[in-house]
């Protein structure tokens, strides 16, 4: 089963690990529309999203952007039925 790890941060990305242990890393897609296309191409059997959060010192705008990015990732995984 192909596994997918996702780092939702600003400089985040995706990393796929195949059954043979080979790994490939990708930059996070530029838009929410691009994410489902990338996930379809990668076709992971399971995905893991890094559990992260904002810091009290983060600006409200950057915290909102980060939360929006996390929601895009979650919704893409749900829509494509990737556990």
Residue, then its C-alpha position, 0 to 999 in steps of 0.5 A: x500500500x502506498x502511504x502519503x505523508x502531508x506537511x500542511x505548513x507554508x513550506x509544506x509538501x507531500x511524501x509518498x512511500x511505496x511498498x518497496x520502500x521507495x520515497x518521493x517528495x513533492x512541494x505542496x500544490x499551489x492552489x486548493x484546485x490542484x490538490x485533488x489532481x495531485x492526490x489522484x495521480x499519487x493514488x495513496x492507500x492511506x494518508x497521514x497529515x502532520x498534527x500541527x497548530x498555530x502559535x499564540x504569537x502568530x498573526x491572525x491572518x497567517x493563522x487563518x491562512x494556515x487553518x484554511x490550508x489544513x481544511x483544504x487538505x482534509x476536504x480533498x482527502x474526504x472527497x477522494x475517500x483516502x483514509 
